[in-house]
Amino acid sequence: MNAPDSADAVLRVGAIGFDEPRTLLARYGLTLIEVADGEAIPGSFWGDTEAGIIGTTVYARADTPVHSLLHEACHLIVLPEDKRALVHTDATDSIEEEDATCYLQIVLAGELPSVGSARLMEDMDRWGYTYRLGSTRAWFEQDAPEAQAFLRERGLPIG
């Protein structure tokens, strides 16, 4: 028997349900829409199972990785509210916003009882996120002061 690809082992939204993430995202003024199995995900930059964003709405299916849902949502959360409405599929090309998004998705995973920050960081590594210290956890714990400063300046949580 072949071992599954590590990317296949990531936690999917269907395993935790839509209620927990929907409640979390609503605290930041975002709406989570469940897309039917087999349907294309609106606003998905990468396609396939990856979450999508349009305005203040995040789209996901049951097979969407939780890290993808949180990542796309955090792209919207780190933006000023007036810029959120303009987003369609691609939220930013800013390295600072991308780092803050990655950091915030880890923090917010800790607010989902069915996920937790540790599991999300493992899934980010499985999926192929890369950091110069070799792992998501090492980056989060030792190499993210700019991301923390970015979030602090916007009044967003850093852990």
C-alpha positions as CSV (number, residue, x, y, z in Angstrom):
1,M,0.0,0.0,0.0
2,N,1.3,3.4,-0.9
3,A,1.6,6.2,1.7
4,P,-0.7,9.1,1.0
5,D,0.9,12.3,-0.3
6,S,1.4,14.6,2.8
7,A,-0.7,17.3,1.1
8,D,-3.6,14.9,1.1
9,A,-3.3,14.6,4.9
10,V,-4.2,18.2,5.7
11,L,-7.4,19.0,7.7
12,R,-10.3,19.8,5.4
13,V,-13.3,22.0,6.2
14,G,-15.7,19.1,6.0
15,A,-13.9,17.5,8.9
16,I,-14.6,20.4,11.2
17,G,-17.8,21.7,9.6
18,F,-18.6,25.3,8.5
19,D,-20.1,26.6,11.7
20,E,-16.9,27.2,13.7
21,P,-15.1,29.1,10.8
22,R,-18.3,30.9,9.9
23,T,-18.6,32.3,13.4
24,L,-14.9,33.2,13.6
25,L,-15.0,35.1,10.2
26,A,-18.2,36.9,11.2
27,R,-16.3,38.6,14.0
28,Y,-14.2,40.3,11.3
29,G,-17.1,41.2,9.1
30,L,-16.7,38.4,6.7
31,T,-19.2,35.9,5.3
32,L,-18.3,32.3,4.7
33,I,-20.3,30.6,1.8
34,E,-20.3,26.8,1.5
35,V,-19.9,25.8,-2.2
36,A,-21.5,22.5,-3.2
37,D,-19.2,19.5,-3.8
38,G,-17.9,19.4,-7.4
39,E,-18.7,23.0,-8.1
40,A,-16.0,25.6,-8.9
41,I,-15.1,27.8,-6.0
42,P,-15.8,31.5,-6.8
43,G,-12.8,33.8,-6.4
44,S,-10.3,31.0,-6.0
45,F,-6.8,32.2,-7.1
46,W,-5.4,28.6,-7.3
47,G,-8.5,26.8,-8.3
48,D,-9.1,23.1,-7.4
49,T,-10.0,22.9,-3.7
50,E,-8.5,26.2,-2.7
51,A,-10.7,28.8,-1.0
52,G,-11.9,31.9,-2.8
53,I,-12.5,35.5,-1.9
54,I,-14.7,38.2,-3.4
55,G,-15.3,41.4,-1.4
56,T,-16.1,40.4,2.1
57,T,-17.1,36.8,1.2
58,V,-14.9,33.7,1.6
59,Y,-15.9,30.7,-0.5
60,A,-15.0,27.1,0.4
61,R,-16.1,23.5,-0.2
62,A,-16.0,20.6,2.3
63,D,-12.8,19.5,0.6
64,T,-11.1,22.9,1.0
65,P,-8.1,22.7,3.3
66,V,-8.7,24.6,6.5
67,H,-5.4,26.5,6.1
68,S,-6.6,27.7,2.7
69,L,-9.9,29.0,4.1
70,L,-8.1,30.8,6.9
71,H,-5.3,32.1,4.6
72,E,-7.8,33.7,2.2
73,A,-9.9,35.1,5.0
74,C,-6.9,36.6,6.6
75,H,-6.0,38.3,3.4
76,L,-9.2,40.2,3.7
77,I,-8.9,40.8,7.5
78,V,-5.5,42.5,7.1
79,L,-6.8,44.9,4.5
80,P,-8.4,48.2,5.4
81,E,-12.2,47.7,5.3
82,D,-12.6,50.1,2.3
83,K,-10.2,48.0,0.2
84,R,-12.0,44.7,1.0
85,A,-14.9,45.5,-1.2
86,L,-12.6,45.8,-4.2
87,V,-11.0,42.3,-3.8
88,H,-11.8,39.7,-6.3
89,T,-9.7,36.5,-6.3
90,D,-6.3,38.1,-5.7
91,A,-5.9,40.1,-2.5
92,T,-2.4,41.4,-2.6
93,D,1.1,41.3,-4.0
94,S,2.6,42.9,-0.9
95,I,5.2,40.7,0.9
96,E,4.3,42.5,4.2
97,E,0.6,41.7,3.8
98,E,1.4,38.1,2.8
99,D,3.5,37.6,5.9
100,A,0.9,39.1,8.1
101,T,-1.7,36.9,6.5
102,C,0.3,33.8,7.2
103,Y,0.9,34.8,10.8
104,L,-2.7,35.7,11.4
105,Q,-4.1,32.5,10.0
106,I,-2.0,30.6,12.6
107,V,-3.3,32.8,15.4
108,L,-6.9,32.4,14.3
109,A,-6.5,28.6,13.9
110,G,-6.0,28.7,17.7
111,E,-9.5,30.2,18.1
112,L,-11.0,27.2,16.3
113,P,-11.4,24.4,18.9
114,S,-11.4,21.7,16.1
115,V,-8.1,23.0,14.6
116,G,-5.6,24.8,16.8
117,S,-2.4,26.6,15.8
118,A,-0.1,23.6,16.0
119,R,-2.2,21.5,13.6
120,L,-2.5,24.4,11.2
121,M,1.3,24.9,11.2
122,E,1.8,21.2,10.5
123,D,-0.7,21.4,7.6
124,M,1.1,24.5,6.2
125,D,4.3,22.5,6.1
126,R,2.6,19.5,4.5
127,W,1.0,21.8,1.9
128,G,4.4,23.3,1.0
129,Y,4.6,26.7,2.6
130,T,8.3,27.4,3.0
131,Y,10.2,29.6,5.4
132,R,13.9,30.3,5.7
133,L,14.1,28.7,9.1
134,G,12.8,25.4,7.6
135,S,9.3,25.2,9.1
136,T,6.2,27.2,9.7
137,R,6.6,26.9,13.5
138,A,10.2,28.1,13.5
139,W,9.1,31.1,11.4
140,F,6.1,31.8,13.6
141,E,8.1,31.6,16.8
142,Q,11.4,33.1,15.8
143,D,11.3,35.0,12.5
144,A,8.1,37.0,12.2
145,P,8.6,40.4,14.0
146,E,7.6,42.3,10.9
147,A,4.3,40.3,10.6
148,Q,3.6,41.0,14.3
149,A,4.3,44.7,13.9
150,F,2.0,44.8,10.8
151,L,-0.8,43.2,12.7
152,R,-0.3,45.3,15.9
153,E,-0.5,48.5,13.8
154,R,-3.9,47.4,12.6
155,G,-5.2,46.3,16.0
156,L,-5.2,42.6,15.0
157,P,-4.3,39.7,17.3
158,I,-0.8,38.3,17.4
159,G,-1.3,35.4,19.7
